[in-house]
Amino acid sequence: MAFPHDGNKWKPGESGNPKGYPTGVPNRSTVFKRWASLVSKSNNELTGLKEDLTEEDLVVIKLFVEAKNGNVIAAREVLDSLYGKATEKIESNHTFTTNPDEFIDSYLNK
């Protein structure tokens, strides 16, 4: 397939999808948030009580229950949500450069 405009796919300001995403159509995140905020009277598996819970609450509660029952992936998700993902620090004595010539020289002169 040949591209128009001397090998460039589109001219600046021109689009390959001129009509674009239809106006007013919610994106997936918006739809998820709407459903996640839906409230219903449900059994809280952690407390055993019937409560008004959002769908998001139910998902989080289920994640806690799975973690408590030994699901390692669920436990990692709970801990990452509570404390953030674990990071590994790497120490280096090397000085970095963005100059390609200096980089090549430092590599060759090891």
C-alpha atoms as an extended CHARMM CRD file, in Angstrom:
* protein
*
       110  EXT
         1         1  MET       CA              0.0000000000        0.0000000000        0.0000000000  PROA      1               0.0000000000
         2         2  ALA       CA              1.4500000000        3.3280000000       -1.0180000000  PROA      2               0.0000000000
         3         3  PHE       CA              1.2090000000        6.2320000000        1.3810000000  PROA      3               0.0000000000
         4         4  PRO       CA              0.1040000000        9.6180000000        0.0810000000  PROA      4               0.0000000000
         5         5  HSD       CA              2.1400000000       12.8000000000        0.5200000000  PROA      5               0.0000000000
         6         6  ASP       CA              5.6680000000       11.7630000000       -0.4820000000  PROA      6               0.0000000000
         7         7  GLY       CA              5.9720000000        8.7360000000        1.8130000000  PROA      7               0.0000000000
         8         8  ASN       CA              4.4530000000       10.3670000000        4.8900000000  PROA      8               0.0000000000
         9         9  LYS       CA              1.2410000000        8.7320000000        5.9920000000  PROA      9               0.0000000000
        10        10  TRP       CA             -0.6360000000       11.9350000000        6.8310000000  PROA      10              0.0000000000
        11        11  LYS       CA             -0.1030000000       15.6590000000        6.4610000000  PROA      11              0.0000000000
        12        12  PRO       CA              0.1910000000       17.6160000000        9.7330000000  PROA      12              0.0000000000
        13        13  GLY       CA             -3.3210000000       18.2070000000       11.0590000000  PROA      13              0.0000000000
        14        14  GLU       CA             -4.8100000000       15.4800000000        8.8310000000  PROA      14              0.0000000000
        15        15  SER       CA             -6.2540000000       12.3440000000       10.3680000000  PROA      15              0.0000000000
        16        16  GLY       CA             -6.5690000000        8.7530000000        9.2240000000  PROA      16              0.0000000000
        17        17  ASN       CA             -9.9100000000        8.6460000000       11.0090000000  PROA      17              0.0000000000
        18        18  PRO       CA            -11.5410000000       11.9900000000       10.2040000000  PROA      18              0.0000000000
        19        19  LYS       CA            -14.8300000000       11.1920000000       11.9510000000  PROA      19              0.0000000000
        20        20  GLY       CA            -12.9590000000        9.9910000000       15.0400000000  PROA      20              0.0000000000
        21        21  TYR       CA            -14.5510000000        8.4670000000       18.1150000000  PROA      21              0.0000000000
        22        22  PRO       CA            -18.2620000000        9.3290000000       18.1760000000  PROA      22              0.0000000000
        23        23  THR       CA            -19.1390000000       12.2870000000       20.4060000000  PROA      23              0.0000000000
        24        24  GLY       CA            -20.8280000000       11.3950000000       23.6640000000  PROA      24              0.0000000000
        25        25  VAL       CA            -19.7580000000        7.7420000000       23.7330000000  PROA      25              0.0000000000
        26        26  PRO       CA            -18.2200000000        7.0400000000       27.1560000000  PROA      26              0.0000000000
        27        27  ASN       CA            -14.8200000000        5.3970000000       27.2780000000  PROA      27              0.0000000000
        28        28  ARG       CA            -14.2670000000        2.0870000000       29.0390000000  PROA      28              0.0000000000
        29        29  SER       CA            -12.9840000000        3.7090000000       32.2350000000  PROA      29              0.0000000000
        30        30  THR       CA            -16.1540000000        5.7890000000       32.5520000000  PROA      30              0.0000000000
        31        31  VAL       CA            -18.3420000000        2.7050000000       32.0640000000  PROA      31              0.0000000000
        32        32  PHE       CA            -16.3490000000        0.7270000000       34.6560000000  PROA      32              0.0000000000
        33        33  LYS       CA            -16.6030000000        3.5740000000       37.1760000000  PROA      33              0.0000000000
        34        34  ARG       CA            -20.3590000000        3.8070000000       36.6650000000  PROA      34              0.0000000000
        35        35  TRP       CA            -20.8530000000        0.0850000000       37.2870000000  PROA      35              0.0000000000
        36        36  ALA       CA            -18.3280000000        0.0200000000       40.1480000000  PROA      36              0.0000000000
        37        37  SER       CA            -20.3090000000        2.6960000000       41.9870000000  PROA      37              0.0000000000
        38        38  LEU       CA            -23.5820000000        0.7160000000       41.8280000000  PROA      38              0.0000000000
        39        39  VAL       CA            -24.8080000000        0.0770000000       45.4010000000  PROA      39              0.0000000000
        40        40  SER       CA            -26.7220000000       -2.9870000000       46.5260000000  PROA      40              0.0000000000
        41        41  LYS       CA            -27.5570000000       -4.7310000000       49.7960000000  PROA      41              0.0000000000
        42        42  SER       CA            -24.9750000000       -7.5140000000       49.9100000000  PROA      42              0.0000000000
        43        43  ASN       CA            -23.3100000000       -9.8780000000       52.3350000000  PROA      43              0.0000000000
        44        44  ASN       CA            -19.8880000000       -8.6550000000       53.4300000000  PROA      44              0.0000000000
        45        45  GLU       CA            -17.7450000000      -11.8090000000       53.3890000000  PROA      45              0.0000000000
        46        46  LEU       CA            -15.2630000000      -10.2580000000       55.8260000000  PROA      46              0.0000000000
        47        47  THR       CA            -17.7410000000       -9.2120000000       58.5290000000  PROA      47              0.0000000000
        48        48  GLY       CA            -20.6230000000      -11.5620000000       57.7430000000  PROA      48              0.0000000000
        49        49  LEU       CA            -23.0520000000       -8.6120000000       57.8740000000  PROA      49              0.0000000000
        50        50  LYS       CA            -25.5630000000       -7.5510000000       55.2330000000  PROA      50              0.0000000000
        51        51  GLU       CA            -24.5270000000       -4.0380000000       54.1650000000  PROA      51              0.0000000000
        52        52  ASP       CA            -25.0050000000       -1.4550000000       51.4390000000  PROA      52              0.0000000000
        53        53  LEU       CA            -21.9210000000       -2.1100000000       49.3140000000  PROA      53              0.0000000000
        54        54  THR       CA            -20.7570000000       -0.8570000000       45.9430000000  PROA      54              0.0000000000
        55        55  GLU       CA            -19.6270000000       -3.2960000000       43.2890000000  PROA      55              0.0000000000
        56        56  GLU       CA            -16.1250000000       -1.9260000000       43.8800000000  PROA      56              0.0000000000
        57        57  ASP       CA            -16.4480000000       -2.7920000000       47.5890000000  PROA      57              0.0000000000
        58        58  LEU       CA            -17.4930000000       -6.3330000000       46.6680000000  PROA      58              0.0000000000
        59        59  VAL       CA            -14.4750000000       -6.7880000000       44.3790000000  PROA      59              0.0000000000
        60        60  VAL       CA            -12.0700000000       -5.5140000000       47.0530000000  PROA      60              0.0000000000
        61        61  ILE       CA            -13.6850000000       -7.6860000000       49.7330000000  PROA      61              0.0000000000
        62        62  LYS       CA            -13.4070000000      -10.7320000000       47.4620000000  PROA      62              0.0000000000
        63        63  LEU       CA             -9.7370000000       -9.8930000000       46.8580000000  PROA      63              0.0000000000
        64        64  PHE       CA             -9.1330000000       -9.7810000000       50.6390000000  PROA      64              0.0000000000
        65        65  VAL       CA            -10.9580000000      -13.0960000000       51.1190000000  PROA      65              0.0000000000
        66        66  GLU       CA             -8.9060000000      -14.7320000000       48.3530000000  PROA      66              0.0000000000
        67        67  ALA       CA             -5.6860000000      -13.3700000000       49.8850000000  PROA      67              0.0000000000
        68        68  LYS       CA             -6.6790000000      -14.7010000000       53.3120000000  PROA      68              0.0000000000
        69        69  ASN       CA             -7.3560000000      -18.1120000000       51.7460000000  PROA      69              0.0000000000
        70        70  GLY       CA             -3.8140000000      -18.3200000000       50.3990000000  PROA      70              0.0000000000
        71        71  ASN       CA             -4.1490000000      -16.9140000000       46.8790000000  PROA      71              0.0000000000
        72        72  VAL       CA             -0.6690000000      -15.4180000000       46.4260000000  PROA      72              0.0000000000
        73        73  ILE       CA             -1.6490000000      -13.2670000000       43.4410000000  PROA      73              0.0000000000
        74        74  ALA       CA             -4.5600000000      -11.7710000000       45.4000000000  PROA      74              0.0000000000
        75        75  ALA       CA             -2.2610000000      -11.1760000000       48.3850000000  PROA      75              0.0000000000
        76        76  ARG       CA              0.2300000000       -9.3550000000       46.1720000000  PROA      76              0.0000000000
        77        77  GLU       CA             -2.5530000000       -7.1710000000       44.7250000000  PROA      77              0.0000000000
        78        78  VAL       CA             -3.7950000000       -6.3100000000       48.2270000000  PROA      78              0.0000000000
        79        79  LEU       CA             -0.3050000000       -5.4700000000       49.4820000000  PROA      79              0.0000000000
        80        80  ASP       CA              0.5540000000       -3.4730000000       46.3370000000  PROA      80              0.0000000000
        81        81  SER       CA             -2.6840000000       -1.5070000000       46.7240000000  PROA      81              0.0000000000
        82        82  LEU       CA             -1.9950000000       -0.8120000000       50.3890000000  PROA      82              0.0000000000
        83        83  TYR       CA              1.7330000000       -0.0810000000       50.2790000000  PROA      83              0.0000000000
        84        84  GLY       CA              2.6550000000        0.3720000000       46.6110000000  PROA      84              0.0000000000
        85        85  LYS       CA              4.6890000000       -1.9670000000       44.4750000000  PROA      85              0.0000000000
        86        86  ALA       CA              8.0420000000       -3.0320000000       45.8650000000  PROA      86              0.0000000000
        87        87  THR       CA             10.9670000000       -1.3670000000       44.1370000000  PROA      87              0.0000000000
        88        88  GLU       CA             14.4860000000       -2.6430000000       43.7910000000  PROA      88              0.0000000000
        89        89  LYS       CA             17.2840000000       -0.1250000000       44.0880000000  PROA      89              0.0000000000
        90        90  ILE       CA             20.3210000000       -0.7370000000       41.9380000000  PROA      90              0.0000000000
        91        91  GLU       CA             23.5610000000        1.0330000000       42.7630000000  PROA      91              0.0000000000
        92        92  SER       CA             26.1090000000        1.8430000000       40.1060000000  PROA      92              0.0000000000
        93        93  ASN       CA             29.4570000000        3.5670000000       40.1260000000  PROA      93              0.0000000000
        94        94  HSD       CA             29.2560000000        4.1870000000       36.4060000000  PROA      94              0.0000000000
        95        95  THR       CA             28.7400000000        7.7180000000       35.1190000000  PROA      95              0.0000000000
        96        96  PHE       CA             26.2740000000        7.8830000000       32.2680000000  PROA      96              0.0000000000
        97        97  THR       CA             26.5160000000       10.1240000000       29.2530000000  PROA      97              0.0000000000
        98        98  THR       CA             24.1870000000       10.9600000000       26.3950000000  PROA      98              0.0000000000
        99        99  ASN       CA             27.1350000000       11.6840000000       24.1060000000  PROA      99              0.0000000000
       100       100  PRO       CA             27.5090000000        8.6060000000       21.8410000000  PROA      100             0.0000000000
       101       101  ASP       CA             31.2540000000        9.1660000000       21.3130000000  PROA      101             0.0000000000
       102       102  GLU       CA             31.9300000000        9.2900000000       25.0590000000  PROA      102             0.0000000000
       103       103  PHE       CA             29.8040000000        6.2000000000       25.5660000000  PROA      103             0.0000000000
       104       104  ILE       CA             31.6810000000        4.2100000000       22.9280000000  PROA      104             0.0000000000
       105       105  ASP       CA             35.0710000000        5.3900000000       24.2270000000  PROA      105             0.0000000000
       106       106  SER       CA             34.1960000000        4.4300000000       27.8190000000  PROA      106             0.0000000000
       107       107  TYR       CA             32.9750000000        1.0190000000       26.6610000000  PROA      107             0.0000000000
       108       108  LEU       CA             36.0650000000        0.2830000000       24.5280000000  PROA      108             0.0000000000
       109       109  ASN       CA             38.5280000000        1.5190000000       27.1770000000  PROA      109             0.0000000000
       110       110  LYS       CA             37.3720000000       -0.8300000000       29.9380000000  PROA      110             0.0000000000
